[in-house]
Amino acid sequence: MPARHRTRWTVALVAAAVLTLGCGALPDPTLPDDSTSPPPAPAATPTAKVDGTKTVEEFEEDARDAVSLAETYWSAVFEASGVTFGPVRAVRTYRDTGDLACGREPIPADNAVYCPAGDFIAYDAGWAVTAFRRIGDAFVFYLLGHEYAHAVQARLGVEHRYAIDHELQADCMAGAYLGDSVRRDLLSLDDGDLDEFRRGLLAVGDPEDQPWFAPESHGTVAQRTDAFFSGYDGSLKACRLS
């Protein structure tokens, strides 16, 4: 899933409550087993890095590029409407529950969140790297795209009566940012990246028996997949932002 105009993953620029977390608590993903060794990666070329070789350094590069792409995308969307966009103030990593707080509430481990109180995105680095290794590098772009969507919701003053509606809209917005970026040739998908999105959504879907109205509900696998790909295929008009 390389981005255009630079080496792998680099983004091309365009002209451009209770716990007050935009995402609440992302469910602890049931990640595929990685006990077996992955197949050897293909040989690198002089002009590009190998996609999906799963080092921490590559994860960090992918995470930076995912945030940069989101900033580029949303800046262009806001500019087209004649509104100045302010990027998220910070993206922070942590290792355990309580390492970071949103307001006065500790951010739980095995999670990724947007905190409107400090206008920052935070994610458990160990958990996210494990997901990157087991699911694939495309998951990083979905994960941070979802959290960045919550930051955009906050900037637009979007509110929902039920948490699940807020979360599914953020999934749709993440899909739109990725699909539009591919269509605008800012990001290119490698073989298997769409399947990685699906595996990621499978990992973070709510249990089938979880009440849809629960404060922590994000949506079932089917609901989250439908929301994401509605945005991916139909752009922001599918996300009911107006």
Disulfide bonds with the S-S distance in Angstrom:
Cys102-Cys115 2.12
Cys172-Cys239 2.11
